[in-house]
Amino acid sequence: MADTIENPLTEFRRVNVQGTLNLARQAAAAGVRRFAFISSVKVNGEATQPGRPFTADDAPAPLDAYGISKMEAEQGLREIAAQTGMEVVIIRPPLVYGPGVRANFAAMMRWLQRGVPLPLGAIHNRRSLVALDNLVDLILTCVTHPAAANQTFLVSDGEDVSTTELLRRMGQAMNRPARLIPVPARLLKGAAALLGKQDMAQRLCGSLQVDIRKTRQLLGWSPPLTLDQGLKKAAEGFTA
C-alpha cells in the first residue's frame, strides 16, 4: 500500500484484478450462484465537495493504482456475470475501522492514548466511515437478498463527521480527552505541502462522503451499530 515498488499498478492488478477474476471464474464453474466483491470507495474517487457525496451509480473516477485495480476488477466481474449467469454484488466501503484497526486510524488512537496535543481542532470537513460489524452485516445481507443481484452498493455508518469531531468522539470512547488545537485547515495543508505530506493532509482535512440511500432503500438495510458504538468496540480492541 505504500507504493514503494517501481510499478505499483502492476502489483495491484496481479492481486486485485487477476486474483479476483481467477477466483470468480472458478466460482462460476463450480456453480456458485452469487459472488460478493469488496471493492473500495476509491473507485468513485478520492474526495467530495461539501454536500455532494458519492453515489453507487456515479461514473468511476479512481486516481491511484489501488483504485484503478479495484475498478478493473469490477469491470471484469461484470463481464463474467454476463457470460456465465453468476450474480455479482459489489460493495464499496470507505475507511473500515474496528478492533485491530491499523494505519492512520490506529495512529490517531495512539495519539489520543498518549495525550499528544493535535493541531486538528478546527477541521470542518465531512467524512464517511464504516465499522467492521456494519460492513459484515451488509455483506451477509447481500449474499441472500434478491434485490442485491448485479448491483453496486456504498456503505457507511450513516453519520458523517469532521476529523475534529471524530477525534473528540474517539477520545470519549477511549476515556481519554482529545487535546485539540484549533489550527486552520489551510495552514495545515500548507505545512503538509512543504513536507511532501499532501496525501495525509487530504485525508485529515478533505471531505469524502458516501450516499447510502440506495443501500437502505433497495435492501431495507440500516447499519446495526451507531458510530459511537463502533468507536467503542474499536477502542476496546485497541486497549485490550
Secondary structure, 3 states (H helix, E strand, C coil): CCCCCCCHHHHHHHHHHHHHHHHHHHHHHCCCCEEEEECCHHHCCCCCECCECECCCCCCCCCCHHHHHHHHHHHHHHHHHHHHCCEEEEEECCEEECCCCCHHHHHHHHHHHHCCCECCCCCCCCECEEEHHHHHHHHHHHHHCHHHCCCEEECCCCCCECHHHHHHHHHHHHCCCCCECCCCHHHHHHHHHHCCCHHHHHHHHCCECECCHHHHHHHCCCCCCCHHHHHHHHHHHHHC
